[in-house]
Amino acid sequence: MSLTAREAALVRASFRSVRDRVEPASRDFYAALFRRRPDLRGLFRGDLEGQGMKFMSTLQVVVDTLEAPEATAGRLHDLGRSHAALGVRPAHFEPMREALFEVLAGYLGGGWDAETRGAWHRAYDQMVERMIAARPAR
C-alpha cells in the first residue's frame, strides 16, 4: 500500500522540521516513549543518543523513498529481524508511533494537522509492516 503523491509530499515537508534538529528530536522521542511505556526502557541498552540518531537516519531513508518502498525493503527486513532478536514485539510499535507523533506535533505546531497525521500514519504503517513481516517464524 503505497502512499499517494500528496501524502508523500506532506511527510517529506513535515520531516524537514525535524531533520534539522535531529539530536533534540531523537532525545524527545525516547523521553516521550519512556513516559508512555517505562517498561520498554530495558529494550534499549547502551547509548540512547546513538540509538536515536539511527532511528532518525532510518526515518530519513524511509521518507526519501516513500514512492518506492521496495528500496528500503532490505534495510527494514534487517531491522525487523534485529529488533525481534532484542525482544521488540509487534505491540511495541504502537507506543513508538505515539511517541514519534508527539515529537512531530511538537516540532510542527499548527502544521501537524489531520491530513499530515494521516499521511504519517500510513508511512509509519508501511515501515512497520515490513519490519514485522521479517520476524522469524516461531
C-alpha positions as CSV (number, residue, x, y, z in Angstrom):
1,M,0.0,0.0,0.0
2,S,2.0,2.9,-1.3
3,L,1.4,6.5,-0.2
4,T,-0.2,8.9,-2.6
5,A,1.9,11.7,-4.1
6,R,0.2,14.2,-1.8
7,E,0.8,12.0,1.3
8,A,4.4,11.6,0.4
9,A,4.8,15.4,0.0
10,L,3.2,16.0,3.4
11,V,5.5,13.5,5.1
12,R,8.6,15.0,3.4
13,A,7.7,18.6,4.1
14,S,6.9,17.9,7.8
15,F,10.1,15.8,8.3
16,R,12.2,18.7,7.3
17,S,11.2,20.5,10.5
18,V,12.7,17.6,12.5
19,R,15.6,16.7,10.3
20,D,17.4,20.0,11.1
21,R,17.0,19.3,14.8
22,V,17.7,15.6,14.8
23,E,19.6,15.4,18.0
24,P,17.0,17.0,20.2
25,A,14.2,15.3,18.3
26,S,15.7,11.9,19.0
27,R,16.1,12.7,22.7
28,D,12.5,13.9,22.7
29,F,11.3,10.7,21.0
30,Y,12.8,8.5,23.7
31,A,11.6,10.7,26.5
32,A,8.1,10.5,25.1
33,L,8.3,6.7,24.6
34,F,9.5,6.0,28.1
35,R,6.9,8.4,29.6
36,R,4.3,6.2,27.9
37,R,6.0,2.9,28.5
38,P,8.7,2.9,31.1
39,D,8.8,-0.9,30.8
40,L,10.3,-0.6,27.4
41,R,13.5,1.1,28.7
42,G,15.1,-2.2,29.2
43,L,14.9,-3.0,25.4
44,F,17.2,-0.1,24.7
45,R,20.6,-0.9,26.0
46,G,23.6,1.3,25.7
47,D,23.8,4.7,24.1
48,L,20.3,6.2,23.6
49,E,21.7,9.1,21.7
50,G,23.3,6.8,19.2
51,Q,20.1,4.8,19.0
52,G,18.1,7.9,18.4
53,M,20.3,9.0,15.6
54,K,20.0,5.6,14.0
55,F,16.2,5.9,14.3
56,M,16.1,9.3,12.7
57,S,18.5,8.1,10.0
58,T,16.2,5.2,9.2
59,L,13.2,7.6,9.1
60,Q,15.1,9.8,6.7
61,V,15.7,6.9,4.3
62,V,12.1,5.8,4.6
63,V,10.9,9.4,3.9
64,D,13.3,9.7,0.9
65,T,11.9,6.5,-0.6
66,L,8.2,6.8,0.1
67,E,7.2,6.3,-3.5
68,A,9.5,3.3,-3.9
69,P,9.2,1.4,-0.6
70,E,10.9,-1.6,-2.1
71,A,14.1,0.5,-2.0
72,T,14.1,0.1,1.8
73,A,12.9,-3.5,1.9
74,G,16.3,-5.0,2.7
75,R,17.1,-2.4,5.4
76,L,13.7,-2.7,7.1
77,H,13.9,-6.5,6.9
78,D,17.2,-6.5,8.7
79,L,15.9,-4.0,11.3
80,G,12.8,-6.2,11.8
81,R,14.9,-9.2,12.5
82,S,17.4,-7.4,14.8
83,H,14.6,-5.8,16.7
84,A,12.9,-9.1,17.2
85,A,16.1,-10.6,18.5
86,L,16.3,-7.8,21.0
87,G,12.8,-8.5,22.3
88,V,10.9,-5.9,20.4
89,R,7.3,-7.2,19.8
90,P,4.8,-6.0,17.3
91,A,2.7,-4.4,20.0
92,H,5.7,-2.2,20.9
93,F,5.4,-0.3,17.6
94,E,2.2,1.4,18.7
95,P,3.7,3.3,21.6
96,M,6.7,4.1,19.4
97,R,4.2,5.6,16.9
98,E,2.6,7.7,19.6
99,A,6.0,9.0,20.8
100,L,7.0,9.8,17.2
101,F,3.8,11.6,16.6
102,E,4.1,13.6,19.8
103,V,7.5,14.8,18.7
104,L,6.3,15.6,15.2
105,A,3.4,17.5,16.6
106,G,5.7,19.5,19.0
107,Y,8.0,20.5,16.2
108,L,5.3,21.2,13.6
109,G,2.9,23.1,15.8
110,G,-0.1,24.1,13.6
111,G,1.5,22.2,10.7
112,W,0.5,18.9,12.4
113,D,-3.0,18.8,11.0
114,A,-5.3,15.8,10.4
115,E,-4.0,15.4,6.8
116,T,-0.4,15.4,7.8
117,R,-1.1,13.0,10.7
118,G,-2.9,10.6,8.3
119,A,0.0,10.7,5.9
120,W,2.4,9.9,8.7
121,H,0.1,7.1,9.9
122,R,0.3,5.4,6.5
123,A,4.0,6.0,6.2
124,Y,4.7,4.5,9.6
125,D,2.4,1.6,8.9
126,Q,4.2,0.9,5.7
127,M,7.6,0.8,7.5
128,V,6.4,-1.3,10.5
129,E,4.6,-3.8,8.3
130,R,7.9,-4.6,6.6
131,M,9.7,-4.9,9.9
132,I,7.1,-7.2,11.4
133,A,7.0,-9.4,8.3
134,A,10.7,-10.0,8.7
135,R,10.3,-11.5,12.2
136,P,11.4,-15.1,12.3
137,A,8.6,-17.7,12.3
138,R,8.1,-19.3,15.7
